[in-house]
Amino acid sequence: MEVHKVKMPGLCLVLLMAALLLPGSEGKICKEYSKTYTVSECTSEPCVEHCHNEGFTEGECKTSEYELDDYRFCLCKKHC
């Protein structure tokens, strides 16, 4: 029974280390506006296709934060 008492703190330490280190090991997401999809009204499917062709894994249409009109840009994303 004494052996189990010694192993338990070691196991708890290993699990605590994993819980603390693993969430911080996630990669950053790189975002960049598409260089090839430059239309005034972004639509989802062509945006995703252009982003894939540019080497990104995702693409989505976003409204400009700086323009007064509803101009939508194609924003490409990937893990970097």
mmCIF file of the N, C-alpha and C atoms, coordinates in Angstrom:
data_MODEL
# 
_entry.id   MODEL 
# 
loop_
_atom_site.group_PDB 
_atom_site.id 
_atom_site.type_symbol 
_atom_site.label_atom_id 
_atom_site.label_alt_id 
_atom_site.label_comp_id 
_atom_site.label_asym_id 
_atom_site.label_entity_id 
_atom_site.label_seq_id 
_atom_site.pdbx_PDB_ins_code 
_atom_site.Cartn_x 
_atom_site.Cartn_y 
_atom_site.Cartn_z 
_atom_site.occupancy 
_atom_site.B_iso_or_equiv 
_atom_site.pdbx_formal_charge 
_atom_site.auth_seq_id 
_atom_site.auth_comp_id 
_atom_site.auth_asym_id 
_atom_site.auth_atom_id 
_atom_site.pdbx_PDB_model_num 
ATOM 1   N N  . MET A 1 1  ? 0.813   -1.197 0.000   1.00 0.00 ? 1  MET A N  1 
ATOM 2   C CA . MET A 1 1  ? 0.000   0.000  0.000   1.00 0.00 ? 1  MET A CA 1 
ATOM 3   C C  . MET A 1 1  ? 0.859   1.264  0.000   1.00 0.00 ? 1  MET A C  1 
ATOM 4   N N  . GLU A 1 2  ? 2.035   1.190  0.561   1.00 0.00 ? 2  GLU A N  1 
ATOM 5   C CA . GLU A 1 2  ? 2.943   2.330  0.633   1.00 0.00 ? 2  GLU A CA 1 
ATOM 6   C C  . GLU A 1 2  ? 3.404   2.769  -0.752  1.00 0.00 ? 2  GLU A C  1 
ATOM 7   N N  . VAL A 1 3  ? 3.522   1.848  -1.707  1.00 0.00 ? 3  VAL A N  1 
ATOM 8   C CA . VAL A 1 3  ? 3.964   2.166  -3.061  1.00 0.00 ? 3  VAL A CA 1 
ATOM 9   C C  . VAL A 1 3  ? 2.953   3.083  -3.753  1.00 0.00 ? 3  VAL A C  1 
ATOM 10  N N  . HIS A 1 4  ? 1.671   2.858  -3.553  1.00 0.00 ? 4  HIS A N  1 
ATOM 11  C CA . HIS A 1 4  ? 0.634   3.681  -4.176  1.00 0.00 ? 4  HIS A CA 1 
ATOM 12  C C  . HIS A 1 4  ? 0.680   5.123  -3.675  1.00 0.00 ? 4  HIS A C  1 
ATOM 13  N N  . LYS A 1 5  ? 1.065   5.326  -2.432  1.00 0.00 ? 5  LYS A N  1 
ATOM 14  C CA . LYS A 1 5  ? 1.157   6.681  -1.886  1.00 0.00 ? 5  LYS A CA 1 
ATOM 15  C C  . LYS A 1 5  ? 2.291   7.463  -2.540  1.00 0.00 ? 5  LYS A C  1 
ATOM 16  N N  . VAL A 1 6  ? 3.352   6.773  -2.938  1.00 0.00 ? 6  VAL A N  1 
ATOM 17  C CA . VAL A 1 6  ? 4.481   7.431  -3.580  1.00 0.00 ? 6  VAL A CA 1 
ATOM 18  C C  . VAL A 1 6  ? 4.156   7.768  -5.031  1.00 0.00 ? 6  VAL A C  1 
ATOM 19  N N  . LYS A 1 7  ? 3.445   6.892  -5.725  1.00 0.00 ? 7  LYS A N  1 
ATOM 20  C CA . LYS A 1 7  ? 3.134   7.100  -7.142  1.00 0.00 ? 7  LYS A CA 1 
ATOM 21  C C  . LYS A 1 7  ? 2.092   8.195  -7.359  1.00 0.00 ? 7  LYS A C  1 
ATOM 22  N N  . MET A 1 8  ? 1.176   8.346  -6.437  1.00 0.00 ? 8  MET A N  1 
ATOM 23  C CA . MET A 1 8  ? 0.085   9.299  -6.614  1.00 0.00 ? 8  MET A CA 1 
ATOM 24  C C  . MET A 1 8  ? 0.576   10.748 -6.741  1.00 0.00 ? 8  MET A C  1 
ATOM 25  N N  . PRO A 1 9  ? 1.472   11.252 -5.890  1.00 0.00 ? 9  PRO A N  1 
ATOM 26  C CA . PRO A 1 9  ? 1.948   12.635 -6.077  1.00 0.00 ? 9  PRO A CA 1 
ATOM 27  C C  . PRO A 1 9  ? 2.684   12.828 -7.401  1.00 0.00 ? 9  PRO A C  1 
ATOM 28  N N  . GLY A 1 10 ? 3.438   11.818 -7.822  1.00 0.00 ? 10 GLY A N  1 
ATOM 29  C CA . GLY A 1 10 ? 4.137   11.912 -9.106  1.00 0.00 ? 10 GLY A CA 1 
ATOM 30  C C  . GLY A 1 10 ? 3.166   11.997 -10.264 1.00 0.00 ? 10 GLY A C  1 
ATOM 31  N N  . LEU A 1 11 ? 2.113   11.192 -10.213 1.00 0.00 ? 11 LEU A N  1 
ATOM 32  C CA . LEU A 1 11 ? 1.096   11.213 -11.257 1.00 0.00 ? 11 LEU A CA 1 
ATOM 33  C C  . LEU A 1 11 ? 0.376   12.562 -11.277 1.00 0.00 ? 11 LEU A C  1 
ATOM 34  N N  . CYS A 1 12 ? 0.056   13.075 -10.113 1.00 0.00 ? 12 CYS A N  1 
ATOM 35  C CA . CYS A 1 12 ? -0.607  14.385 -10.038 1.00 0.00 ? 12 CYS A CA 1 
ATOM 36  C C  . CYS A 1 12 ? 0.279   15.484 -10.620 1.00 0.00 ? 12 CYS A C  1 
ATOM 37  N N  . LEU A 1 13 ? 1.570   15.406 -10.357 1.00 0.00 ? 13 LEU A N  1 
ATOM 38  C CA . LEU A 1 13 ? 2.499   16.398 -10.885 1.00 0.00 ? 13 LEU A CA 1 
ATOM 39  C C  . LEU A 1 13 ? 2.558   16.344 -12.409 1.00 0.00 ? 13 LEU A C  1 
ATOM 40  N N  . VAL A 1 14 ? 2.604   15.143 -12.970 1.00 0.00 ? 14 VAL A N  1 
ATOM 41  C CA . VAL A 1 14 ? 2.641   14.988 -14.428 1.00 0.00 ? 14 VAL A CA 1 
ATOM 42  C C  . VAL A 1 14 ? 1.362   15.530 -15.055 1.00 0.00 ? 14 VAL A C  1 
ATOM 43  N N  . LEU A 1 15 ? 0.218   15.223 -14.472 1.00 0.00 ? 15 LEU A N  1 
ATOM 44  C CA . LEU A 1 15 ? -1.054  15.715 -15.009 1.00 0.00 ? 15 LEU A CA 1 
ATOM 45  C C  . LEU A 1 15 ? -1.160  17.237 -14.891 1.00 0.00 ? 15 LEU A C  1 
ATOM 46  N N  . LEU A 1 16 ? -0.669  17.791 -13.809 1.00 0.00 ? 16 LEU A N  1 
ATOM 47  C CA . LEU A 1 16 ? -0.691  19.242 -13.637 1.00 0.00 ? 16 LEU A CA 1 
ATOM 48  C C  . LEU A 1 16 ? 0.201   19.930 -14.663 1.00 0.00 ? 16 LEU A C  1 
ATOM 49  N N  . MET A 1 17 ? 1.370   19.367 -14.912 1.00 0.00 ? 17 MET A N  1 
ATOM 50  C CA . MET A 1 17 ? 2.272   19.940 -15.913 1.00 0.00 ? 17 MET A CA 1 
ATOM 51  C C  . MET A 1 17 ? 1.636   19.905 -17.296 1.00 0.00 ? 17 MET A C  1 
ATOM 52  N N  . ALA A 1 18 ? 0.995   18.795 -17.637 1.00 0.00 ? 18 ALA A N  1 
ATOM 53  C CA . ALA A 1 18 ? 0.342   18.690 -18.942 1.00 0.00 ? 18 ALA A CA 1 
ATOM 54  C C  . ALA A 1 18 ? -0.787  19.711 -19.069 1.00 0.00 ? 18 ALA A C  1 
ATOM 55  N N  . ALA A 1 19 ? -1.558  19.882 -18.013 1.00 0.00 ? 19 ALA A N  1 
ATOM 56  C CA . ALA A 1 19 ? -2.673  20.837 -18.049 1.00 0.00 ? 19 ALA A CA 1 
ATOM 57  C C  . ALA A 1 19 ? -2.180  22.274 -18.204 1.00 0.00 ? 19 ALA A C  1 
ATOM 58  N N  . LEU A 1 20 ? -1.037  22.582 -17.634 1.00 0.00 ? 20 LEU A N  1 
ATOM 59  C CA . LEU A 1 20 ? -0.510  23.944 -17.721 1.00 0.00 ? 20 LEU A CA 1 
ATOM 60  C C  . LEU A 1 20 ? 0.208   24.221 -19.034 1.00 0.00 ? 20 LEU A C  1 
ATOM 61  N N  . LEU A 1 21 ? 0.858   23.225 -19.597 1.00 0.00 ? 21 LEU A N  1 
ATOM 62  C CA . LEU A 1 21 ? 1.673   23.441 -20.789 1.00 0.00 ? 21 LEU A CA 1 
ATOM 63  C C  . LEU A 1 21 ? 0.907   23.282 -22.095 1.00 0.00 ? 21 LEU A C  1 
ATOM 64  N N  . LEU A 1 22 ? -0.026  22.380 -22.172 1.00 0.00 ? 22 LEU A N  1 
ATOM 65  C CA . LEU A 1 22 ? -0.700  22.106 -23.439 1.00 0.00 ? 22 LEU A CA 1 
ATOM 66  C C  . LEU A 1 22 ? -1.547  23.261 -23.960 1.00 0.00 ? 22 LEU A C  1 
ATOM 67  N N  . PRO A 1 23 ? -2.347  23.954 -23.159 1.00 0.00 ? 23 PRO A N  1 
ATOM 68  C CA . PRO A 1 23 ? -3.128  25.058 -23.731 1.00 0.00 ? 23 PRO A CA 1 
ATOM 69  C C  . PRO A 1 23 ? -2.264  26.169 -24.310 1.00 0.00 ? 23 PRO A C  1 
ATOM 70  N N  . GLY A 1 24 ? -1.093  26.402 -23.787 1.00 0.00 ? 24 GLY A N  1 
ATOM 71  C CA . GLY A 1 24 ? -0.213  27.446 -24.280 1.00 0.00 ? 24 GLY A CA 1 
ATOM 72  C C  . GLY A 1 24 ? 0.552   27.060 -25.523 1.00 0.00 ? 24 GLY A C  1 
ATOM 73  N N  . SER A 1 25 ? 0.439   25.804 -25.950 1.00 0.00 ? 25 SER A N  1 
ATOM 74  C CA . SER A 1 25 ? 1.206   25.356 -27.107 1.00 0.00 ? 25 SER A CA 1 
ATOM 75  C C  . SER A 1 25 ? 0.445   25.521 -28.420 1.00 0.00 ? 25 SER A C  1 
ATOM 76  N N  . GLU A 1 26 ? -0.731  26.136 -28.372 1.00 0.00 ? 26 GLU A N  1 
ATOM 77  C CA . GLU A 1 26 ? -1.494  26.358 -29.592 1.00 0.00 ? 26 GLU A CA 1 
ATOM 78  C C  . GLU A 1 26 ? -0.792  27.396 -30.459 1.00 0.00 ? 26 GLU A C  1 
ATOM 79  N N  . GLY A 1 27 ? -0.850  27.183 -31.766 1.00 0.00 ? 27 GLY A N  1 
ATOM 80  C CA . GLY A 1 27 ? -0.198  28.120 -32.680 1.00 0.00 ? 27 GLY A CA 1 
ATOM 81  C C  . GLY A 1 27 ? -1.032  29.361 -32.911 1.00 0.00 ? 27 GLY A C  1 
ATOM 82  N N  . LYS A 1 28 ? -0.392  30.367 -33.441 1.00 0.00 ? 28 LYS A N  1 
ATOM 83  C CA . LYS A 1 28 ? -1.085  31.609 -33.765 1.00 0.00 ? 28 LYS A CA 1 
ATOM 84  C C  . LYS A 1 28 ? -1.798  31.463 -35.101 1.00 0.00 ? 28 LYS A C  1 
ATOM 85  N N  . ILE A 1 29 ? -2.798  32.280 -35.304 1.00 0.00 ? 29 ILE A N  1 
ATOM 86  C CA . ILE A 1 29 ? -3.524  32.329 -36.569 1.00 0.00 ? 29 ILE A CA 1 
ATOM 87  C C  . ILE A 1 29 ? -3.032  33.549 -37.345 1.00 0.00 ? 29 ILE A C  1 
ATOM 88  N N  . CYS A 1 30 ? -2.502  33.306 -38.538 1.00 0.00 ? 30 CYS A N  1 
ATOM 89  C CA . CYS A 1 30 ? -2.084  34.404 -39.412 1.00 0.00 ? 30 CYS A CA 1 
ATOM 90  C C  . CYS A 1 30 ? -3.274  34.814 -40.272 1.00 0.00 ? 30 CYS A C  1 
ATOM 91  N N  . LYS A 1 31 ? -3.520  36.103 -40.355 1.00 0.00 ? 31 LYS A N  1 
ATOM 92  C CA . LYS A 1 31 ? -4.625  36.637 -41.153 1.00 0.00 ? 31 LYS A CA 1 
ATOM 93  C C  . LYS A 1 31 ? -4.064  37.626 -42.154 1.00 0.00 ? 31 LYS A C  1 
ATOM 94  N N  . GLU A 1 32 ? -4.594  37.545 -43.371 1.00 0.00 ? 32 GLU A N  1 
ATOM 95  C CA . GLU A 1 32 ? -4.139  38.456 -44.422 1.00 0.00 ? 32 GLU A CA 1 
ATOM 96  C C  . GLU A 1 32 ? -5.261  38.600 -45.444 1.00 0.00 ? 32 GLU A C  1 
ATOM 97  N N  . TYR A 1 33 ? -5.454  39.809 -45.940 1.00 0.00 ? 33 TYR A N  1 
ATOM 98  C CA . TYR A 1 33 ? -6.458  40.002 -46.982 1.00 0.00 ? 33 TYR A CA 1 
ATOM 99  C C  . TYR A 1 33 ? -5.979  39.361 -48.272 1.00 0.00 ? 33 TYR A C  1 
ATOM 100 N N  . SER A 1 34 ? -6.914  38.766 -49.012 1.00 0.00 ? 34 SER A N  1 
ATOM 101 C CA . SER A 1 34 ? -6.578  38.095 -50.266 1.00 0.00 ? 34 SER A CA 1 
ATOM 102 C C  . SER A 1 34 ? -5.982  39.081 -51.263 1.00 0.00 ? 34 SER A C  1 
ATOM 103 N N  . LYS A 1 35 ? -4.934  38.635 -51.920 1.00 0.00 ? 35 LYS A N  1 
ATOM 104 C CA . LYS A 1 35 ? -4.289  39.461 -52.947 1.00 0.00 ? 35 LYS A CA 1 
ATOM 105 C C  . LYS A 1 35 ? -4.913  39.231 -54.322 1.00 0.00 ? 35 LYS A C  1 
ATOM 106 N N  . THR A 1 36 ? -5.615  38.105 -54.490 1.00 0.00 ? 36 THR A N  1 
ATOM 107 C CA . THR A 1 36 ? -6.161  37.768 -55.806 1.00 0.00 ? 36 THR A CA 1 
ATOM 108 C C  . THR A 1 36 ? -7.671  37.957 -55.898 1.00 0.00 ? 36 THR A C  1 
ATOM 109 N N  . TYR A 1 37 ? -8.380  37.996 -54.786 1.00 0.00 ? 37 TYR A N  1 
ATOM 110 C CA . TYR A 1 37 ? -9.836  38.168 -54.812 1.00 0.00 ? 37 TYR A CA 1 
ATOM 111 C C  . TYR A 1 37 ? -10.152 39.597 -54.395 1.00 0.00 ? 37 TYR A C  1 
ATOM 112 N N  . THR A 1 38 ? -10.237 40.470 -55.376 1.00 0.00 ? 38 THR A N  1 
ATOM 113 C CA . THR A 1 38 ? -10.447 41.895 -55.109 1.00 0.00 ? 38 THR A CA 1 
ATOM 114 C C  . THR A 1 38 ? -11.693 42.372 -55.836 1.00 0.00 ? 38 THR A C  1 
ATOM 115 N N  . VAL A 1 39 ? -12.837 42.049 -55.276 1.00 0.00 ? 39 VAL A N  1 
ATOM 116 C CA . VAL A 1 39 ? -14.119 42.514 -55.818 1.00 0.00 ? 39 VAL A CA 1 
ATOM 117 C C  . VAL A 1 39 ? -14.774 43.402 -54.768 1.00 0.00 ? 39 VAL A C  1 
ATOM 118 N N  . SER A 1 40 ? -15.754 44.192 -55.199 1.00 0.00 ? 40 SER A N  1 
ATOM 119 C CA . SER A 1 40 ? -16.375 45.119 -54.252 1.00 0.00 ? 40 SER A CA 1 
ATOM 120 C C  . SER A 1 40 ? -17.330 44.416 -53.288 1.00 0.00 ? 40 SER A C  1 
ATOM 121 N N  . GLU A 1 41 ? -17.897 43.291 -53.676 1.00 0.00 ? 41 GLU A N  1 
ATOM 122 C CA . GLU A 1 41 ? -18.816 42.554 -52.797 1.00 0.00 ? 41 GLU A CA 1 
ATOM 123 C C  . GLU A 1 41 ? -18.335 41.113 -52.670 1.00 0.00 ? 41 GLU A C  1 
ATOM 124 N N  . CYS A 1 42 ? -17.715 40.806 -51.571 1.00 0.00 ? 42 CYS A N  1 
ATOM 125 C CA . CYS A 1 42 ? -17.145 39.480 -51.322 1.00 0.00 ? 42 CYS A CA 1 
ATOM 126 C C  . CYS A 1 42 ? -18.258 38.446 -51.141 1.00 0.00 ? 42 CYS A C  1 
ATOM 127 N N  . THR A 1 43 ? -18.085 37.284 -51.751 1.00 0.00 ? 43 THR A N  1 
ATOM 128 C CA . THR A 1 43 ? -18.967 36.145 -51.512 1.00 0.00 ? 43 THR A CA 1 
ATOM 129 C C  . THR A 1 43 ? -18.125 34.975 -51.030 1.00 0.00 ? 43 THR A C  1 
ATOM 130 N N  . SER A 1 44 ? -18.720 34.125 -50.230 1.00 0.00 ? 44 SER A N  1 
ATOM 131 C CA . SER A 1 44 ? -17.988 33.126 -49.459 1.00 0.00 ? 44 SER A CA 1 
ATOM 132 C C  . SER A 1 44 ? -17.202 32.113 -50.290 1.00 0.00 ? 44 SER A C  1 
ATOM 133 N N  . GLU A 1 45 ? -17.863 31.437 -51.217 1.00 0.00 ? 45 GLU A N  1 
ATOM 134 C CA . GLU A 1 45 ? -17.194 30.352 -51.949 1.00 0.00 ? 45 GLU A CA 1 
ATOM 135 C C  . GLU A 1 45 ? -15.982 30.818 -52.761 1.00 0.00 ? 45 GLU A C  1 
ATOM 136 N N  . PRO A 1 46 ? -16.101 31.881 -53.559 1.00 0.00 ? 46 PRO A N  1 
ATOM 137 C CA . PRO A 1 46 ? -14.909 32.345 -54.277 1.00 0.00 ? 46 PRO A CA 1 
ATOM 138 C C  . PRO A 1 46 ? -13.803 32.823 -53.335 1.00 0.00 ? 46 PRO A C  1 
ATOM 139 N N  . CYS A 1 47 ? -14.178 33.418 -52.222 1.00 0.00 ? 47 CYS A N  1 
ATOM 140 C CA . CYS A 1 47 ? -13.195 33.882 -51.248 1.00 0.00 ? 47 CYS A CA 1 
ATOM 141 C C  . CYS A 1 47 ? -12.386 32.701 -50.710 1.00 0.00 ? 47 CYS A C  1 
ATOM 142 N N  . VAL A 1 48 ? -13.066 31.645 -50.311 1.00 0.00 ? 48 VAL A N  1 
ATOM 143 C CA . VAL A 1 48 ? -12.389 30.451 -49.787 1.00 0.00 ? 48 VAL A CA 1 
ATOM 144 C C  . VAL A 1 48 ? -11.487 29.847 -50.853 1.00 0.00 ? 48 VAL A C  1 
ATOM 145 N N  . GLU A 1 49 ? -11.976 29.769 -52.082 1.00 0.00 ? 49 GLU A N  1 
ATOM 146 C CA . GLU A 1 49 ? -11.188 29.194 -53.183 1.00 0.00 ? 49 GLU A CA 1 
ATOM 147 C C  . GLU A 1 49 ? -9.907  30.001 -53.420 1.00 0.00 ? 49 GLU A C  1 
ATOM 148 N N  . HIS A 1 50 ? -10.014 31.311 -53.444 1.00 0.00 ? 50 HIS A N  1 
ATOM 149 C CA . HIS A 1 50 ? -8.835  32.160 -53.647 1.00 0.00 ? 50 HIS A CA 1 
ATOM 150 C C  . HIS A 1 50 ? -7.853  32.014 -52.484 1.00 0.00 ? 50 HIS A C  1 
ATOM 151 N N  . CYS A 1 51 ? -8.371  31.943 -51.266 1.00 0.00 ? 51 CYS A N  1 
ATOM 152 C CA . CYS A 1 51 ? -7.489  31.776 -50.103 1.00 0.00 ? 51 CYS A CA 1 
ATOM 153 C C  . CYS A 1 51 ? -6.745  30.448 -50.170 1.00 0.00 ? 51 CYS A C  1 
ATOM 154 N N  . HIS A 1 52 ? -7.436  29.384 -50.567 1.00 0.00 ? 52 HIS A N  1 
ATOM 155 C CA . HIS A 1 52 ? -6.767  28.088 -50.720 1.00 0.00 ? 52 HIS A CA 1 
ATOM 156 C C  . HIS A 1 52 ? -5.665  28.175 -51.772 1.00 0.00 ? 52 HIS A C  1 
ATOM 157 N N  . ASN A 1 53 ? -5.939  28.851 -52.880 1.00 0.00 ? 53 ASN A N  1 
ATOM 158 C CA . ASN A 1 53 ? -4.929  29.006 -53.937 1.00 0.00 ? 53 ASN A CA 1 
ATOM 159 C C  . ASN A 1 53 ? -3.729  29.836 -53.470 1.00 0.00 ? 53 ASN A C  1 
ATOM 160 N N  . GLU A 1 54 ? -3.936  30.699 -52.487 1.00 0.00 ? 54 GLU A N  1 
ATOM 161 C CA . GLU A 1 54 ? -2.850  31.523 -51.949 1.00 0.00 ? 54 GLU A CA 1 
ATOM 162 C C  . GLU A 1 54 ? -2.115  30.834 -50.796 1.00 0.00 ? 54 GLU A C  1 
ATOM 163 N N  . GLY A 1 55 ? -2.503  29.593 -50.472 1.00 0.00 ? 55 GLY A N  1 
ATOM 164 C CA . GLY A 1 55 ? -1.804  28.833 -49.433 1.00 0.00 ? 55 GLY A CA 1 
ATOM 165 C C  . GLY A 1 55 ? -2.408  28.933 -48.043 1.00 0.00 ? 55 GLY A C  1 
ATOM 166 N N  . PHE A 1 56 ? -3.605  29.466 -47.943 1.00 0.00 ? 56 PHE A N  1 
ATOM 167 C CA . PHE A 1 56 ? -4.272  29.569 -46.651 1.00 0.00 ? 56 PHE A CA 1 
ATOM 168 C C  . PHE A 1 56 ? -5.271  28.430 -46.501 1.00 0.00 ? 56 PHE A C  1 
ATOM 169 N N  . THR A 1 57 ? -5.674  28.149 -45.267 1.00 0.00 ? 57 THR A N  1 
ATOM 170 C CA . THR A 1 57 ? -6.605  27.055 -45.012 1.00 0.00 ? 57 THR A CA 1 
ATOM 171 C C  . THR A 1 57 ? -8.049  27.519 -44.917 1.00 0.00 ? 57 THR A C  1 
ATOM 172 N N  . GLU A 1 58 ? -8.266  28.796 -44.635 1.00 0.00 ? 58 GLU A N  1 
ATOM 173 C CA . GLU A 1 58 ? -9.622  29.325 -44.486 1.00 0.00 ? 58 GLU A CA 1 
ATOM 174 C C  . GLU A 1 58 ? -9.746  30.674 -45.181 1.00 0.00 ? 58 GLU A C  1 
ATOM 175 N N  . GLY A 1 59 ? -10.979 31.027 -45.476 1.00 0.00 ? 59 GLY A N  1 
ATOM 176 C CA . GLY A 1 59 ? -11.261 32.342 -46.032 1.00 0.00 ? 59 GLY A CA 1 
ATOM 177 C C  . GLY A 1 59 ? -12.658 32.764 -45.639 1.00 0.00 ? 59 GLY A C  1 
ATOM 178 N N  . GLU A 1 60 ? -12.823 34.038 -45.299 1.00 0.00 ? 60 GLU A N  1 
ATOM 179 C CA . GLU A 1 60 ? -14.149 34.535 -44.950 1.00 0.00 ? 60 GLU A CA 1 
ATOM 180 C C  . GLU A 1 60 ? -14.266 36.003 -45.332 1.00 0.00 ? 60 GLU A C  1 
ATOM 181 N N  . CYS A 1 61 ? -15.479 36.413 -45.622 1.00 0.00 ? 61 CYS A N  1 
ATOM 182 C CA . CYS A 1 61 ? -15.739 37.799 -45.992 1.00 0.00 ? 61 CYS A CA 1 
ATOM 183 C C  . CYS A 1 61 ? -15.931 38.630 -44.727 1.00 0.00 ? 61 CYS A C  1 
ATOM 184 N N  . LYS A 1 62 ? -15.227 39.744 -44.665 1.00 0.00 ? 62 LYS A N  1 
ATOM 185 C CA . LYS A 1 62 ? -15.317 40.641 -43.517 1.00 0.00 ? 62 LYS A CA 1 
ATOM 186 C C  . LYS A 1 62 ? -15.624 42.051 -43.991 1.00 0.00 ? 62 LYS A C  1 
ATOM 187 N N  . THR A 1 63 ? -16.449 42.749 -43.237 1.00 0.00 ? 63 THR A N  1 
ATOM 188 C CA . THR A 1 63 ? -16.750 44.144 -43.525 1.00 0.00 ? 63 THR A CA 1 
ATOM 189 C C  . THR A 1 63 ? -15.602 45.010 -43.023 1.00 0.00 ? 63 THR A C  1 
ATOM 190 N N  . SER A 1 64 ? -15.234 45.978 -43.815 1.00 0.00 ? 64 SER A N  1 
ATOM 191 C CA . SER A 1 64 ? -14.145 46.875 -43.437 1.00 0.00 ? 64 SER A CA 1 
ATOM 192 C C  . SER A 1 64 ? -14.513 47.673 -42.193 1.00 0.00 ? 64 SER A C  1 
ATOM 193 N N  . GLU A 1 65 ? -13.585 47.781 -41.283 1.00 0.00 ? 65 GLU A N  1 
ATOM 194 C CA . GLU A 1 65 ? -13.815 48.555 -40.066 1.00 0.00 ? 65 GLU A CA 1 
ATOM 195 C C  . GLU A 1 65 ? -13.597 50.045 -40.301 1.00 0.00 ? 65 GLU A C  1 
ATOM 196 N N  . TYR A 1 66 ? -12.922 50.388 -41.385 1.00 0.00 ? 66 TYR A N  1 
ATOM 197 C CA . TYR A 1 66 ? -12.532 51.773 -41.612 1.00 0.00 ? 66 TYR A CA 1 
ATOM 198 C C  . TYR A 1 66 ? -13.350 52.469 -42.688 1.00 0.00 ? 66 TYR A C  1 
ATOM 199 N N  . GLU A 1 67 ? -14.072 51.726 -43.485 1.00 0.00 ? 67 GLU A N  1 
ATOM 200 C CA . GLU A 1 67 ? -14.872 52.312 -44.562 1.00 0.00 ? 67 GLU A CA 1 
ATOM 201 C C  . GLU A 1 67 ? -16.277 52.620 -44.048 1.00 0.00 ? 67 GLU A C  1 
ATOM 202 N N  . LEU A 1 68 ? -16.881 53.652 -44.569 1.00 0.00 ? 68 LEU A N  1 
ATOM 203 C CA . LEU A 1 68 ? -18.235 54.004 -44.171 1.00 0.00 ? 68 LEU A CA 1 
ATOM 204 C C  . LEU A 1 68 ? -19.278 53.172 -44.900 1.00 0.00 ? 68 LEU A C  1 
ATOM 205 N N  . ASP A 1 69 ? -18.943 52.692 -46.088 1.00 0.00 ? 69 ASP A N  1 
ATOM 206 C CA . ASP A 1 69 ? -19.893 51.863 -46.822 1.00 0.00 ? 69 ASP A CA 1 
ATOM 207 C C  . ASP A 1 69 ? -19.727 50.402 -46.400 1.00 0.00 ? 69 ASP A C  1 
ATOM 208 N N  . ASP A 1 70 ? -20.489 49.530 -47.020 1.00 0.00 ? 70 ASP A N  1 
ATOM 209 C CA . ASP A 1 70 ? -20.460 48.112 -46.667 1.00 0.00 ? 70 ASP A CA 1 
ATOM 210 C C  . ASP A 1 70 ? -19.515 47.319 -47.551 1.00 0.00 ? 70 ASP A C  1 
ATOM 211 N N  . TYR A 1 71 ? -18.361 47.825 -47.813 1.00 0.00 ? 71 TYR A N  1 
ATOM 212 C CA . TYR A 1 71 ? -17.362 47.125 -48.622 1.00 0.00 ? 71 TYR A CA 1 
ATOM 213 C C  . TYR A 1 71 ? -16.868 45.910 -47.844 1.00 0.00 ? 71 TYR A C  1 
ATOM 214 N N  . ARG A 1 72 ? -16.908 44.737 -48.493 1.00 0.00 ? 72 ARG A N  1 
ATOM 215 C CA . ARG A 1 72 ? -16.509 43.498 -47.825 1.00 0.00 ? 72 ARG A CA 1 
ATOM 216 C C  . ARG A 1 72 ? -15.242 42.950 -48.457 1.00 0.00 ? 72 ARG A C  1 
ATOM 217 N N  . PHE A 1 73 ? -14.282 42.615 -47.621 1.00 0.00 ? 73 PHE A N  1 
ATOM 218 C CA . PHE A 1 73 ? -13.002 42.076 -48.052 1.00 0.00 ? 73 PHE A CA 1 
ATOM 219 C C  . PHE A 1 73 ? -12.954 40.575 -47.801 1.00 0.00 ? 73 PHE A C  1 
ATOM 220 N N  . CYS A 1 74 ? -12.102 39.902 -48.557 1.00 0.00 ? 74 CYS A N  1 
ATOM 221 C CA . CYS A 1 74 ? -11.859 38.475 -48.358 1.00 0.00 ? 74 CYS A CA 1 
ATOM 222 C C  . CYS A 1 74 ? -10.651 38.337 -47.432 1.00 0.00 ? 74 CYS A C  1 
ATOM 223 N N  . LEU A 1 75 ? -10.870 37.811 -46.243 1.00 0.00 ? 75 LEU A N  1 
ATOM 224 C CA . LEU A 1 75 ? -9.812  37.645 -45.251 1.00 0.00 ? 75 LEU A CA 1 
ATOM 225 C C  . LEU A 1 75 ? -9.400  36.174 -45.195 1.00 0.00 ? 75 LEU A C  1 
ATOM 226 N N  . CYS A 1 76 ? -8.129  35.907 -45.465 1.00 0.00 ? 76 CYS A N  1 
ATOM 227 C CA . CYS A 1 76 ? -7.593  34.544 -45.463 1.00 0.00 ? 76 CYS A CA 1 
ATOM 228 C C  . CYS A 1 76 ? -6.921  34.260 -44.125 1.00 0.00 ? 76 CYS A C  1 
ATOM 229 N N  . LYS A 1 77 ? -6.998  32.983 -43.684 1.00 0.00 ? 77 LYS A N  1 
ATOM 230 C CA . LYS A 1 77 ? -6.423  32.593 -42.396 1.00 0.00 ? 77 LYS A CA 1 
ATOM 231 C C  . LYS A 1 77 ? -5.686  31.265 -42.526 1.00 0.00 ? 77 LYS A C  1 
ATOM 232 N N  . LYS A 1 78 ? -4.647  31.104 -41.685 1.00 0.00 ? 78 LYS A N  1 
ATOM 233 C CA . LYS A 1 78 ? -3.935  29.829 -41.567 1.00 0.00 ? 78 LYS A CA 1 
ATOM 234 C C  . LYS A 1 78 ? -3.166  29.826 -40.257 1.00 0.00 ? 78 LYS A C  1 
ATOM 235 N N  . HIS A 1 79 ? -2.806  28.635 -39.798 1.00 0.00 ? 79 HIS A N  1 
ATOM 236 C CA . HIS A 1 79 ? -1.954  28.518 -38.612 1.00 0.00 ? 79 HIS A CA 1 
ATOM 237 C C  . HIS A 1 79 ? -0.537  28.873 -39.016 1.00 0.00 ? 79 HIS A C  1 
ATOM 238 N N  . CYS A 1 80 ? 0.131   29.706 -38.222 1.00 0.00 ? 80 CYS A N  1 
ATOM 239 C CA . CYS A 1 80 ? 1.504   30.086 -38.560 1.00 0.00 ? 80 CYS A CA 1 
ATOM 240 C C  . CYS A 1 80 ? 2.487   29.639 -37.485 1.00 0.00 ? 80 CYS A C  1 
# 
